[in-house]
Amino acid sequence: MTFNRDAYDRRRLERARLVYERGYKRELLYCLDYCLTNNVQVPPWVKQGLHNAMNAAFSYEIKSWDEAFGEILPKGKRIVTERRNAKIYWDLFMRIRDLHEKAGEAIDEGLFEKVGAEFGVGKTVASEIYYETGRALIADIEEENALDREVSEENKK
């Protein structure tokens, strides 16, 4: 099976559109960055969303860019903690998966403590990062499968 870049881009941008339409405003900027970085045509919904945000700013309908694109740091979160977690989440997740799958270690408090120490966090934080990352991956896979089914149904018509 070969990698189809166009199909991947379409699915990724469609998933992003759904996330944006659910109110996650920053997705607009992430998609614009993705398109510009990967030389992908910017979809109409991104253009329209950016146009709407700019008009709201020009006409002073908003006080800050946070209103147009959402806050970077959600309420109740600490920047130091979020920055650290953003830097380590994938490596921590994969380290736990590797130790479980390749070395046969059980996914338990002992493993979270061991891997957490490698990344400078406690076992509770390691566990939280691991399960949050896993849930996000599962959600991504489920969304991807749902989109594939939708596309398949549309192609049948």
N, C-alpha and C positions, 0 to 999 in steps of 0.2 A: 504494500500500500504506500503510495507516495503522498507527500505533504502538499496539500492544495492551499497556497497562501491566500488566494482570493476568498476561498470558502471560509478559511479561518478568520480573516479580517471581517467578513460579513457577519459571522456568528458573534465575534467579539463585540462588534459595534452594535449589533442587535441586543445583546445582553446588556450592554452599557445603556442603551436607550431605555430599556425596561427599568433599570436601576434609577436612571435619571427621572423617569416619569413617576417613580414611587417617592420622589422627593429628595433624593440624594443629589443635591445641586452641584457638588464638586465634580461629579462624573462628567459634566460638560467640559470642564477644563482638562480632565484626564484624557478624554476622547480627542479633544483638539490636539493635545500633545502627542498622543499615539499616532494620529493621522499625519501630523507634520513630521514627526520623527521617522515614520516608516513609509513616507511618500504615498499615503493612502488618501484617496479623495475624501474630503470632509463631507459627511452626510448632511442632508438638508436640516434635520432636527438639531444638529450641533450649530449650524449657521444661524438658524432661527433663534435658538436659545441664547447664543452670544449676542445677536442683534437685539433681542428683548432686554437683556441685561444692560447693554450699552445705552439703549434708549431710556431705560429706567434711571441710569446714572446721569445721563445728559439732562433729563427733565427733573432731577432731584426727587424722584419717587422713592429712592433708597438713600439711607444715610451712609452705608458702608458697603464694600464689596462682599462682606459676609452675607448680607441680605440677598445678594444676587447669586453667590456661589457657595454659600454655606461656610460655617466656621471650620477652620483647620483643626482646632482642638475642641472636641466636644465638651460640654459642661461636665464638671466633675472629674475630668481627666487631668493628669499632671504631665507637662511637656517632657520632663526628664524620663519618666516612666514610659511614655508612649514612644519617645525617640529610641530608648534602649530596646524596647520590644520590637520596634520596626526593624532594627538592625539585626536582631538575633532570631526572629521567629522561624524563618525557613530553615536555617542551619540547625537550630534546636530540634525542630520537628523531624528533620531528616536524620539527625543523630539518634534520636529515640527509635525511629522506624528501623534504622540500620541495626542497632543493638538488639532490637526485638526480632527482626527477620533473619539476620545473618548470624547473630551470636546466641539467639534463642532466649534472650533475657525477657522476663515477664515485664509487662508495662504496669508498674506498681510504684509505691512510694520510694522504694530503694532506687529504682531506675531514674525517677524524677530527681531524687536527691543527687545522684551521681552526675547526671547530665546537667542539672542546674548548676552544680559546682563548676563544671567546665565552662559555663557561660556567665558565671558570676551572679546567679540568682538562686533563690531557695527552691525547695521542692514544690511548694505551693504555686509559686509563680511559674515554674517550669511546667507543672501540670496544667495550669490555666492556659498558658501559651500553646501547649501541645493540643489540648482539646479545642480551643478556639480556632486554631489553624486547621485542624481536622474537620470541624464543622463547616468552615468556610470552603474548604476543598470539596466536601460533599455537596454543599449548596451549589457550587460552581458546576460540578458534574451533573447534578439534577437539572439545573437551568440549561446546560448544554444539551442534555438529552431531550428536554422539553422543546427546545428550539428545533432540534433535529426532527422531532416528530411533527412540529408545526410545518416546517419546510417540506417534509415528506408529504404531508396531507395536502399542502398547497400545490405541490408538483403533480399530485394525482388528479387534481381538478382540471 
